[in-house]
Amino acid sequence: MNVALINPNRFRNPPTIPVGLEYLAHAMRQAGHGVRLLDLCFVEDVGPAVDAFLAEQRPDVAMLSLRNVDSVINAADHFFLDEHRAIAERITAAGVPLIVGGAGVVAMPEPIRVYLGADTVIVGPGEGAAVELLAAMAAGKPLPPLADGFGVAIDAVAVPARAVDVDYAAYYAADGVAGVASSYGCPCRCAFCIEARTRLVARAPEAVAAEVRSLVEQGWARFHLCDAEMNVTYAHALALCQALVGSGASWITYMRHQPCDPVLAAAMRASGCTMATVTVNSATDAPADAAATVAMLKAEGIQVAVDLSCGLPGETPEQAKAMIDALDVARPGHVGVTTRYRIYPTTPLAERIRADAAEHRFATGDPEFVRPAAYCRFDPAEVRTWLEGREGFAIDTGEAVNYQRLNKGGRSQKPEGRSR
């Protein structure tokens, strides 16, 4: 079949290489389909570009990838689905069946399908599910409204061809980096997270390392690990780091504060990890454990930022202040404090708000949580007073990502312990 892949994500601070579409393109070519990718990130006149692409390719099906529903932290500022719907309408008006996938879909699969007028949404990794959908179409079967990507096996040992359909030079010039995924999904229960309680699907670490080496050979040595959290499974995280040793890459990642120990921290450093953003929840996590992980990573010379979530259901100000105090002593390069949460309809936070009137009073915006809605338990102005005089601490307003913050001179982090 003739397949059109479209990246509608035009957010550029920093721009994000559409790795999911690259993985899809590889999987579909391996299955014998023809594929072309339209990347709209740096395109100013989107409508004509989409029309010209469809007219030239005349695809049997189009696949649109949604990275985000909106700008999340400042959700009221930018609801991306309106822009994406304009693109989707051009696709369907051309008579082309539309399949929608991407990381953002899991936030609310059916509302997104309806809002965009798509035939199908894929929830979870698309490599296996998309190939199955194309086979069904070729057999004359109708597309289902929803396809469960978590329930379809992926080729865990595949090594996707990279930098084939996307102009990496444009992204790197604009402070973007390549992404690489070693796993999909997350079994954790973070209240605000759309990936919470999704099935964990892992790729073989050796295949991920081979993919990274191919990027390095092409000149793209910096990358970001796209996993929800690299150490959701300790054994996989350690095996991944061991496989990456000697790849020549430098990489950055998100990780939970636990599990982590000196063995994993040393393996991260040996594999080329230069920066880690440690996610911490002051409502559920122990301050001593969070501080210990920061110290372990710093001891290996790894730059550390912390994404601190505070003000979630049931939390007290004393819990948040105790975590802030512990992190201030640990001295990561940056601590971004989140007190305002986009409520997505599939999350544990949404379930709690629906079930508890006492929590519902902290919610504002769309009562159905499809368009922007927010939960804010702690007054941000009060939280700012807790941060006064603490170097590197700030309320996170989404104006940058952590590698940009630290590269611009976050709090000085001298390696502790090991010499280099």
C-alpha positions as CSV (number, residue, x, y, z in Angstrom):
1,M,0.0,0.0,0.0
2,N,1.0,3.6,-0.5
3,V,1.2,5.3,3.0
4,A,1.6,8.9,3.9
5,L,3.1,9.8,7.2
6,I,2.6,13.3,8.5
7,N,4.2,15.1,11.5
8,P,2.0,18.1,12.5
9,N,4.1,19.0,15.5
10,R,5.4,22.6,14.9
11,F,6.5,23.4,18.5
12,R,10.1,24.5,18.2
13,N,11.4,25.2,21.7
14,P,13.1,22.9,21.1
15,P,11.9,21.1,17.9
16,T,11.4,17.4,18.3
17,I,12.4,14.9,15.7
18,P,9.4,12.6,15.0
19,V,11.1,9.4,16.0
20,G,7.8,7.5,16.2
21,L,7.1,8.2,12.5
22,E,10.6,7.0,11.7
23,Y,10.0,3.8,13.5
24,L,6.6,3.4,11.7
25,A,8.2,4.1,8.3
26,H,10.8,1.4,8.9
27,A,8.3,-1.2,10.1
28,M,6.0,-0.6,7.1
29,R,8.8,-0.7,4.5
30,Q,9.9,-4.0,6.1
31,A,6.3,-5.2,5.5
32,G,6.5,-4.2,1.8
33,H,4.6,-0.9,1.8
34,G,5.6,2.3,0.1
35,V,6.1,5.2,2.5
36,R,6.7,8.9,2.4
37,L,6.9,11.3,5.3
38,L,5.8,15.0,5.4
39,D,7.4,16.8,8.2
40,L,5.6,20.1,8.9
41,C,7.8,21.3,11.8
42,F,9.6,24.0,9.9
43,V,6.9,24.6,7.3
44,E,5.2,28.0,7.5
45,D,2.3,27.6,5.1
46,V,1.0,24.2,6.3
47,G,-2.3,23.9,4.3
48,P,-0.8,24.1,0.8
49,A,2.0,21.9,1.8
50,V,-0.4,19.2,2.9
51,D,-2.5,19.6,-0.2
52,A,0.5,19.3,-2.5
53,F,1.8,16.3,-0.7
54,L,-1.5,14.4,-0.9
55,A,-2.0,15.4,-4.6
56,E,1.5,14.2,-5.5
57,Q,1.5,11.0,-3.5
58,R,-2.1,9.9,-3.8
59,P,-1.9,7.7,-0.7
60,D,-4.1,4.8,0.2
61,V,-4.0,5.8,3.8
62,A,-2.5,8.7,5.9
63,M,-1.1,8.4,9.4
64,L,-1.0,11.5,11.6
65,S,1.2,11.5,14.7
66,L,0.3,13.5,17.8
67,R,3.1,14.2,20.2
68,N,1.0,16.4,22.5
69,V,-2.6,17.4,22.9
70,D,-1.6,20.8,24.3
71,S,1.2,22.6,26.0
72,V,0.6,20.7,29.2
73,I,2.0,23.0,31.9
74,N,0.5,26.1,30.4
75,A,-2.3,24.1,28.9
76,A,-4.6,27.1,28.3
77,D,-2.0,28.8,26.1
78,H,-1.9,26.3,23.3
79,F,-4.4,23.6,22.4
80,F,-2.7,21.8,19.5
81,L,-5.7,19.7,18.5
82,D,-7.2,22.7,16.7
83,E,-4.2,23.0,14.4
84,H,-4.1,19.2,14.0
85,R,-7.8,19.2,13.1
86,A,-7.2,21.6,10.2
87,I,-4.7,19.2,8.8
88,A,-6.9,16.2,9.4
89,E,-9.8,17.9,7.6
90,R,-7.6,18.3,4.5
91,I,-6.7,14.6,4.6
92,T,-10.3,13.4,4.9
93,A,-11.5,16.0,2.4
94,A,-9.1,14.4,-0.1
95,G,-10.9,11.0,0.5
96,V,-7.9,9.5,2.2
97,P,-8.6,7.2,5.3
98,L,-6.9,8.6,8.4
99,I,-5.2,6.8,11.2
100,V,-4.0,8.8,14.2
101,G,-1.3,7.7,16.7
102,G,1.5,9.1,18.7
103,A,2.3,9.7,22.4
104,G,-0.5,12.2,22.9
105,V,-3.3,9.8,21.8
106,V,-3.3,7.9,25.1
107,A,-4.5,11.0,26.8
108,M,-8.0,10.5,25.4
109,P,-8.2,8.1,22.4
110,E,-11.9,8.4,21.5
111,P,-12.3,12.1,22.0
112,I,-9.2,12.6,19.8
113,R,-10.6,10.3,17.1
114,V,-13.9,12.2,17.0
115,Y,-12.3,15.6,17.2
116,L,-10.0,14.9,14.3
117,G,-12.5,12.9,12.3
118,A,-10.1,10.0,12.1
119,D,-11.1,6.5,11.1
120,T,-8.8,4.9,13.7
121,V,-6.6,5.8,16.6
122,I,-3.6,3.6,17.7
123,V,-3.0,3.7,21.4
124,G,0.6,2.8,22.3
125,P,3.5,1.7,20.0
126,G,2.4,1.7,16.4
127,E,5.0,-0.4,14.7
128,G,3.1,-3.7,15.0
129,A,-0.5,-2.3,15.1
130,A,0.0,-0.2,12.0
131,V,1.2,-3.1,9.9
132,E,-1.8,-5.2,11.1
133,L,-4.2,-2.4,10.1
134,L,-2.7,-2.1,6.7
135,A,-3.0,-5.9,6.2
136,A,-6.7,-5.6,7.2
137,M,-7.2,-2.8,4.8
138,A,-5.6,-4.7,2.0
139,A,-8.0,-7.6,2.7
140,G,-11.0,-5.3,2.4
141,K,-11.8,-5.1,6.1
142,P,-13.1,-1.9,7.7
143,L,-10.8,0.0,10.0
144,P,-11.7,-0.3,13.7
145,P,-12.2,2.9,15.8
146,L,-9.4,1.9,18.2
147,A,-6.3,-0.3,17.8
148,D,-4.4,-1.4,20.9
149,G,-0.7,-0.9,20.1
150,F,0.3,-2.3,23.5
151,G,-1.4,-5.5,22.7
152,V,0.4,-6.2,19.4
153,A,3.9,-7.5,19.5
154,I,6.7,-5.3,18.2
155,D,9.9,-6.6,16.6
156,A,12.0,-6.1,19.7
157,V,15.3,-6.8,17.8
158,A,14.6,-4.6,14.8
159,V,17.1,-1.8,14.1
160,P,15.2,1.0,12.5
161,A,16.9,3.0,9.7
162,R,17.2,6.6,10.9
163,A,17.6,10.0,9.3
164,V,16.1,8.7,6.1
165,D,12.9,10.7,5.9
166,V,13.7,13.7,8.3
167,D,16.1,16.6,7.9
168,Y,18.2,16.1,11.1
169,A,20.5,19.0,10.3
170,A,17.5,21.4,10.6
171,Y,16.6,20.0,14.0
172,Y,20.1,20.0,15.4
173,A,20.7,23.6,14.2
174,A,17.6,24.6,16.1
175,D,18.8,23.0,19.4
176,G,16.9,19.7,18.8
177,V,18.3,16.3,19.3
178,A,17.5,12.8,18.0
179,G,15.2,10.6,20.2
180,V,15.6,6.9,20.7
181,A,13.1,4.7,22.5
182,S,14.0,1.6,24.4
183,S,10.6,1.0,25.9
184,Y,7.0,2.1,25.7
185,G,4.4,2.5,28.4
186,C,4.8,2.8,32.2
187,P,3.2,0.7,35.0
188,C,3.6,3.5,37.6
189,R,0.6,5.4,38.9
190,C,1.7,9.0,38.8
191,A,-1.7,10.8,39.2
192,F,-1.3,13.3,36.4
193,C,0.5,11.2,33.8
194,I,-1.3,9.9,30.7
195,E,1.1,6.9,30.5
196,A,0.4,5.8,34.0
197,R,-0.8,2.2,34.2
198,T,0.0,1.4,30.6
199,R,1.7,-1.9,29.6
200,L,5.5,-1.8,29.5
201,V,6.9,-3.0,26.2
202,A,10.7,-3.2,25.9
203,R,13.0,-3.4,22.9
204,A,16.2,-5.5,23.1
205,P,19.0,-3.3,24.5
206,E,21.4,-4.6,21.8
207,A,19.0,-3.4,19.0
208,V,18.8,0.0,20.7
209,A,22.6,0.2,20.8
210,A,22.9,-0.7,17.2
211,E,20.4,2.0,16.3
212,V,22.4,4.5,18.3
213,R,25.7,3.5,16.6
214,S,24.0,4.1,13.2
215,L,23.1,7.6,14.3
216,V,26.6,8.3,15.6
217,E,28.1,7.1,12.3
218,Q,25.9,9.6,10.4
219,G,27.2,12.4,12.7
220,W,24.2,12.6,15.1
221,A,26.0,11.7,18.4
222,R,23.7,13.5,20.9
223,F,20.3,11.9,21.7
224,H,17.5,11.9,24.2
225,L,16.1,8.6,25.5
226,C,12.4,8.8,24.9
227,D,11.3,6.2,27.4
228,A,8.7,7.5,30.0
229,E,11.3,6.7,32.7
230,M,14.5,4.8,31.8
231,N,14.6,2.9,35.1
232,V,11.0,1.7,35.5
233,T,12.7,-1.7,35.2
234,Y,16.1,-1.7,36.8
235,A,17.4,-4.7,34.9
236,H,16.4,-3.2,31.5
237,A,18.0,0.1,32.4
238,L,21.3,-1.5,33.4
239,A,21.4,-3.7,30.3
240,L,20.7,-0.7,28.1
241,C,23.6,1.2,29.6
242,Q,25.9,-1.7,29.3
243,A,24.9,-2.2,25.6
244,L,25.6,1.5,24.9
245,V,29.2,1.5,26.2
246,G,31.6,2.4,23.4
247,S,28.8,3.7,21.1
248,G,30.4,7.2,20.9
249,A,27.0,8.8,21.8
250,S,26.2,11.3,24.5
251,W,22.7,11.1,25.8
252,I,20.2,12.5,28.3
253,T,17.2,10.9,29.9
254,Y,14.3,11.1,32.3
255,M,14.4,8.7,35.2
256,R,12.6,7.9,38.5
257,H,14.4,8.7,41.7
258,Q,14.1,4.9,42.5
259,P,15.3,2.4,41.7
260,C,18.8,3.7,41.4
261,D,22.1,2.6,43.0
262,P,25.8,3.3,42.5
263,V,26.0,0.4,40.0
264,L,23.4,1.9,37.7
265,A,24.8,5.5,38.1
266,A,28.3,4.3,37.1
267,A,26.8,2.4,34.1
268,M,25.0,5.5,33.0
269,R,28.2,7.5,33.0
270,A,30.2,4.7,31.2
271,S,27.5,4.6,28.5
272,G,27.8,8.3,27.7
273,C,24.9,9.6,29.8
274,T,25.7,13.3,30.4
275,M,22.4,14.5,32.0
276,A,19.4,13.0,33.8
277,T,16.2,14.6,34.8
278,V,15.0,12.9,38.0
279,T,11.3,12.9,38.4
280,V,10.2,13.3,42.0
281,N,6.7,13.5,43.6
282,S,6.6,15.1,47.0
283,A,3.3,13.5,47.9
284,T,4.6,9.9,47.6
285,D,8.4,9.9,47.5
286,A,10.9,9.9,50.4
287,P,13.1,13.1,50.5
288,A,16.1,11.1,51.6
289,D,15.8,8.7,48.6
290,A,15.4,11.5,46.2
291,A,18.4,13.4,47.6
292,A,20.5,10.1,47.5
293,T,19.8,9.6,43.8
294,V,20.9,13.2,43.0
295,A,24.1,12.6,44.9
296,M,24.8,9.3,43.2
297,L,24.4,10.8,39.7
298,K,26.5,13.9,40.6
299,A,29.2,11.6,42.0
300,E,29.5,10.2,38.5
301,G,29.8,13.6,36.9
302,I,26.3,13.5,35.4
303,Q,24.4,16.7,35.3
304,V,21.2,16.5,37.2
305,A,17.9,18.3,37.0
306,V,14.8,17.5,39.0
307,D,11.2,17.7,37.9
308,L,9.4,18.1,41.2
309,S,5.6,17.5,41.3
310,C,3.9,18.9,44.4
311,G,0.4,19.8,45.4
312,L,-1.3,16.5,44.3
313,P,-4.4,15.1,46.0
314,G,-3.9,14.4,49.7
315,E,-0.6,16.2,49.9
316,T,0.2,18.7,52.7
317,P,2.5,21.7,52.4
318,E,4.8,20.1,55.0
319,Q,5.5,17.2,52.6
320,A,6.3,19.5,49.8
321,K,8.6,21.7,52.0
322,A,10.4,18.6,53.3
323,M,11.2,17.5,49.7
324,I,12.3,21.0,48.7
325,D,14.6,21.2,51.8
326,A,16.2,17.8,50.9
327,L,16.8,18.7,47.3
328,D,18.3,22.0,48.3
329,V,20.9,20.2,50.3
330,A,21.5,17.7,47.4
331,R,22.0,20.7,45.0
332,P,21.0,19.4,41.6
333,G,21.6,21.9,38.7
334,H,17.9,22.8,38.4
335,V,14.7,22.0,40.2
336,G,11.6,22.8,38.2
337,V,8.6,22.8,40.5
338,T,5.2,21.9,39.1
339,T,2.1,22.9,41.0
340,R,-0.5,23.1,38.2
341,Y,-1.5,20.0,36.3
342,R,-3.3,19.5,33.1
343,I,-6.2,17.1,33.8
344,Y,-6.5,14.5,31.1
345,P,-9.6,12.3,31.2
346,T,-7.8,8.9,31.3
347,T,-5.5,9.7,34.3
348,P,-5.7,8.7,37.9
349,L,-6.0,12.4,38.7
350,A,-9.2,12.7,36.6
351,E,-10.6,9.7,38.3
352,R,-9.9,11.1,41.8
353,I,-11.5,14.5,40.9
354,R,-14.6,12.8,39.5
355,A,-15.0,10.7,42.6
356,D,-14.2,13.3,45.3
357,A,-16.0,16.7,45.5
358,A,-13.3,17.9,47.9
359,E,-10.7,17.6,45.2
360,H,-13.0,18.8,42.4
361,R,-12.8,22.3,44.0
362,F,-9.2,22.6,42.9
363,A,-10.1,21.9,39.2
364,T,-10.8,24.6,36.6
365,G,-11.5,24.6,32.9
366,D,-13.3,22.1,30.8
367,P,-15.4,19.8,33.1
368,E,-15.0,17.0,30.6
369,F,-11.2,17.5,30.6
370,V,-11.0,17.3,26.7
371,R,-10.1,20.9,26.2
372,P,-7.7,22.5,28.7
373,A,-8.5,21.9,32.4
374,A,-6.1,22.3,35.3
375,Y,-5.8,21.0,38.9
376,C,-4.0,23.3,41.4
377,R,-4.0,22.5,45.1
378,F,-1.2,24.8,46.3
379,D,-1.2,28.5,45.5
380,P,1.8,29.0,43.2
381,A,2.5,32.4,44.8
382,E,2.8,30.7,48.2
383,V,5.1,28.0,46.7
384,R,7.3,30.7,45.3
385,T,7.9,31.9,48.9
386,W,9.1,28.4,49.8
387,L,11.7,28.6,47.0
388,E,13.0,32.1,47.8
389,G,16.8,32.1,48.3
390,R,17.2,28.6,46.9
391,E,19.6,28.6,43.9
392,G,18.3,26.7,40.9
393,F,14.7,26.4,42.1
394,A,11.8,27.8,40.0
395,I,8.2,27.2,39.2
396,D,8.2,25.3,35.9
397,T,6.3,27.4,33.3
398,G,7.3,25.2,30.3
399,E,9.5,27.9,28.7
400,A,12.4,25.5,28.1
401,V,13.5,21.9,28.6
402,N,16.2,20.9,31.1
403,Y,19.1,20.4,28.7
404,Q,18.5,24.0,27.5
405,R,18.4,25.3,31.1
406,L,21.6,23.5,32.2
407,N,23.4,24.4,29.0
408,K,22.6,28.0,29.7
409,G,24.3,27.8,33.1
410,G,22.2,26.2,35.8
411,R,23.5,25.8,39.2
412,S,27.2,24.7,39.1
413,Q,27.6,21.0,39.5
414,K,31.1,19.8,40.2
415,P,31.6,16.1,40.1
416,E,31.8,14.5,43.5
417,G,33.8,11.4,44.5
418,R,35.3,9.9,41.3
419,S,38.0,11.7,39.4
420,R,37.9,11.9,35.6
